[in-house]
């Protein structure tokens, strides 16, 4: 799946779109840069799982309370070596369950990384946004009642399963506290949570690999949404340009906010058009408006992320 995300990030390195914070359009970004963030999180998830797997890969054959009273430590070392495990330095009748909880935490965080990607795609697929769509078969039905529907069922499944895996983490954490040298309150739960969580995360990764490989990206819709409200995403740049002209920050903020709110609240002229009718704004920054409303201004350093991830893109 990481490879699918990396390929998508490189392919859409120059695909402009609106960034969003709090669900509201913010400054310009690129879809590829957004996906590069997914790649970085997937790299961390993979590395975290590898570390947790190594930490949990220990064994013990050390007797009823871990003292090797009836088993020579050399037997433990031999058996563990044959199984590809390290001997637990100090065990009781069982290996301490903090190791298992750490492994489950890594699984839950991996599930969370997949969920974050899935949530983003679900939002981008909303009717009002329409910027990216998960794969949809030619004969697939989105809704039994409404033929127009194209529901994000794959990414919704991933989000639901992430909740299941997080629930298993709670159980794994509860299992760390056992009575004395052991009890069996943990074992009945572990027979369920570990196979279930591993299978769930594996399935989620396979589903998201299909989603990213077949993702339908709509650059034209992204550009249209970038110009929402006549370019309100450029409000900070307008304000900074007014500051450069000598206007106070308080006055500049009020001028820009008033124009932006008018552009969003009314049908008619957009943000830039409203500014162009303001004599004071035009006197101060009229000659710079094309520069201020250039969507590529401020994105000069996005390729740095690709370099850091080793995605073969150089500035």
Residue pairs with C-beta under 8 A, 6 or more apart in sequence:
1 42
1 114
1 205
1 206
1 208
1 209
1 212
2 39
2 42
2 43
2 46
4 209
4 212
4 213
5 35
5 38
5 39
5 42
5 117
5 212
6 39
6 309
6 311
8 32
8 35
8 212
8 215
9 32
9 33
9 35
9 36
9 38
9 39
9 306
9 309
9 311
10 32
10 306
10 311
10 312
10 313
11 32
12 30
12 31
12 32
12 35
12 217
12 219
13 30
13 32
13 33
13 302
13 303
13 306
13 313
14 30
14 32
15 30
15 31
15 32
15 217
15 219
15 222
16 28
16 29
16 30
16 31
16 219
16 222
16 223
16 226
16 295
16 296
17 28
17 29
17 30
17 31
17 34
17 131
17 219
17 222
17 223
17 225
17 226
18 25
18 26
18 27
18 28
18 29
18 222
18 225
18 226
18 228
18 233
19 25
19 26
19 27
19 28
19 29
19 34
19 233
20 26
23 123
25 225
25 226
25 228
25 229
25 232
25 233
26 233
27 233
27 234
27 236
27 298
28 226
28 233
28 295
28 296
28 298
28 299
29 299
29 302
30 299
30 302
31 131
31 132
31 217
31 219
31 222
32 302
33 299
33 302
33 305
34 120
36 305
36 306
36 309
36 311
37 305
38 113
38 116
38 117
38 120
39 309
39 311
40 305
40 309
41 113
41 116
42 113
43 309
44 113
45 106
45 109
45 110
45 113
46 110
48 106
48 109
48 110
49 106
49 107
49 110
51 106
52 102
52 103
52 105
52 106
53 103
53 106
55 99
55 102
55 103
56 99
56 100
56 102
56 103
57 84
57 85
57 86
58 80
58 85
58 86
58 87
58 88
58 95
58 99
59 76
59 79
59 80
59 83
59 85
59 86
59 87
59 88
59 95
60 66
60 76
60 87
60 88
60 91
60 94
60 95
61 71
61 75
61 76
61 79
61 80
62 68
62 71
62 73
62 76
62 88
62 91
63 69
63 70
63 71
63 93
64 70
64 93
64 181
65 92
65 93
65 181
66 90
66 91
66 92
66 93
66 181
68 76
73 87
76 87
77 87
80 86
80 87
88 95
88 96
92 180
92 181
92 182
93 181
93 182
94 178
94 182
96 176
97 172
97 175
97 176
97 178
97 186
98 176
100 172
100 175
100 190
100 194
101 169
101 172
101 173
101 175
101 176
103 172
104 168
104 169
104 172
104 173
104 193
104 194
104 197
105 169
105 172
107 165
107 168
107 169
107 197
107 198
107 201
108 165
108 166
108 168
108 169
108 197
110 201
110 205
111 161
111 162
111 165
111 166
111 197
111 200
111 201
111 204
112 162
112 166
114 158
114 162
114 201
114 204
114 205
114 208
115 158
115 159
115 162
117 155
117 208
117 212
118 154
118 155
118 156
118 158
118 159
118 162
118 208
118 211
119 155
119 159
121 132
121 134
121 152
121 155
121 211
121 215
122 152
122 155
122 156
122 159
123 129
124 130
124 131
124 132
124 133
125 131
125 132
125 133
125 134
125 150
125 152
125 155
129 221
129 225
130 218
130 221
131 217
131 218
131 221
131 222
131 225
132 215
132 216
132 217
132 218
133 150
133 152
133 215
133 216
133 218
134 152
134 153
134 154
134 155
134 211
134 214
134 215
134 216
135 154
135 210
135 211
135 213
135 214
135 215
135 216
136 142
136 150
136 216
141 147
142 148
142 149
142 150
142 151
143 149
143 151
154 207
154 208
154 210
154 211
155 208
155 211
157 207
158 204
158 207
158 208
161 200
161 203
161 204
162 204
164 196
164 197
164 200
165 197
165 200
165 201
168 193
168 194
168 196
168 197
171 189
171 193
172 190
172 193
174 189
175 185
175 186
175 189
175 190
178 185
178 186
179 185
226 233
226 295
227 270
229 260
229 263
229 264
229 270
229 271
230 263
230 269
230 270
230 271
230 272
230 273
230 274
231 270
231 271
231 272
231 293
232 260
232 263
232 264
232 271
234 271
234 272
234 292
234 293
235 256
235 257
235 260
235 271
237 292
237 293
237 297
237 298
238 256
238 259
238 275
238 281
238 285
238 292
239 249
239 252
239 253
239 256
241 284
241 285
241 288
241 292
242 251
242 252
242 255
242 256
242 281
242 284
242 285
243 249
243 252
244 285
245 284
245 285
246 284
247 255
247 284
255 278
255 280
255 281
259 271
259 274
259 275
259 278
259 281
260 271
262 274
263 269
263 270
263 271
263 274
269 277
272 289
272 293
275 281
275 282
275 289
276 282
276 286
276 289
285 292
291 297
301 315
303 313
303 314
303 315
304 315
306 312
306 313
307 313
307 314
307 315
